[in-house]
Amino acid sequence: MSWTTDKNILMVIYFIRHGAVENPLGLQYGRLPGFPLSKSGRSEAVSIETFLSDKKLECLYASPLLRTRQTAEIIVEKIKIPLFFDDRLLEFDHGCYEGVKIEDYKTKALWQFGGETLDQAGKRVIAFLEEIKKENHYHVLGIVSHEAPIVMAILILQGKTEANYSSIPFPTGGCLKIDY
């Protein structure tokens, strides 16, 4: 999928969601350490690299979490571009729900005990984009991050809200292009 967000386009951004994760206990892992790519996640990352190989990327930014690091490292291994990590690309902060079973997470009142809202996660990514755009070093770049922050950033840029979340499908190993 592809969107244009600004008539004065300065950057082409490929948002990349990390590959599938090893999660044998079925936990809401969020920002917890120690969740590497699964075998299928590594295959997804190779497919992303193949897709991006002719896109003329100048650099790749990534969340510092293990699954996004691994996805990004697979991409730059063959494309040979600079790789930068930035905390503003971290996963949505699930607060006290990180580490609970996914089925328990889905039955509780979300974000009651800390964490951030989806809107805050999206705005965090937009602030990152604004800084990169202002620096004007790169014009075609990739960003390896997580579903919620990326989907919310795109929705906010489109003038939409969390209510439209499901309108942007973004599976693991997915790639969304925006002109920004």
N, C-alpha and C positions, 0 to 999 in steps of 0.2 A: 504494500500500500504506500501511497505517496501523498503528501500535503504540501501546499504552499502557505506560509504564514505571514509573509511580508513582501510587499511589492518591490522593495529595495533589497533584493536578495544579495547577501554577502557570503553565505555559507550553504553548502549542501551537507546535511547530516544524515548518517546512517545509524539509527538507533538499533542496537543489537541486544537481544535478551540472551543471557547466558544459556548454556546447554543444560539438559536435564541433570538432576542432582542425585547422588547416593543418599537415600534417606530411609533406611530399613525400618526405623522405629515409627515412621509416619509423624514426625514432629513439625510443628510450625517453627522452622529454624530461623527465619528472619535474618538478623545480623549475627547469629551465633557462629563461632569459628568451627572449622572441622567438617564442612559439608562439601566434598569434592564433586567434580563431574562424574556421572556414571559412564559406563561404556557407551550408551546411546547418546549421552551428553557430549562426549568427545567426538562422536560421529557427527553430531549436529554442528559442533564448532568447525570441523573440517569442511562441512557443506557451506557454512557461512563464509569461510575463507575462500572457497572456490567461487562463490557468488560475488564476493567483493574484489576478487583478483583483478578485474578490469575496470574498477570504478575510480581509479586514480586517487585513492585515499592518500592524504599527506601525513596523517597521524591517527593514533587511536588513543582515546581516553577510556578509563575503566574504573569501576568501583574496586576498592582494594580487597573485597571479600574473596575467599578462595575460589569459588565457582566462576566468578567473573574474571579473576586473574588468569585462571586456567584457560578459559575461553579466549581471552585477549592474547595470551601467549601463543596459542595455537594459530591464531590469525596472523600475528606479526612474524611468526617463524618463517613463513613463505613470502609474505608481502614485503617484509623488510622496511617498516616505517617506525618512527618513534612511538613509544608507548608510555603514557603518563597515567598515574593513579590519582584519584581525587575523592575525598570523603563525601563531597556533595552528590556523588553518584551512588551512594550506599542504598541498600534496600530500605524500604519503608520501615519505620521504627514501630514494631508491634508492642512495645512496652512489656508489661508483665506476661504477655501471652507467648513470648518467645520461649521455646522449649516445651510447650504443652502439646499434647496430641492434637492433630489437626481436627479430629471430630469434636474434641472439647472446645477448641478455639471457636468453631463455628456456632456453638450454642451459647456463648457468653456475650455480655454487653461489651462491644469492642471499644478499645482505647480508654476504658474507664480508669485504668491505673497507669497512666503515663503513656509514653509513645508520642506519635504525631498523627495528625489527620492526613488523609490522602491529599487534600488540598495543599497542606504544608509540604508534603513530599514533592508534589509537582512544582510548586513555586521554588523549592530548593534547586531543582534541575534547571528551571528557567533562569534563576540568578547565575548559575554556572554558565549557561549558554550566552547570557548577556555579557559576562566577563570575557569569554572566549571571542565573541563577536567584536567587542570593543578593542581587544588586543590586535585583531586583524592579522594574525600570523598564518592561519590556516583557512582554506576555503572549502576543502572537501575533507571531512573527517568522520570517523566512526566513534561511537560511544557504546561501550559494553556495560550494561547495567541490569536493572531488574524490572519486572512487569509494572508494578504500581507507580513508581516515580516517573517512568517514561510515559505510560498511558495518561497519567494525570497531567503531565507537562503538555502533551499534545492537546488534550481536552481544553486546558486553560488557554492555550494559544489559539484555539478555535472558538473561544468564548463559551465553552460548555462546562458542565459541572460533573461531579461524581455520579450523578444520576444517569449520565451517558456512558459510564465506564465500559459496559459490555459492548458498546458500539465499535470498539477497537480491539479486535482479536490479536493477541500477541503471545503465541505459544513459546515454550523454551526453544531456543535456536532460531527464533524469528528475527526478522529485520524489517524495520520501517524507515522510509526515507522522508525527510522534510527539507524544504527549501526555506532557509531562515535568514 
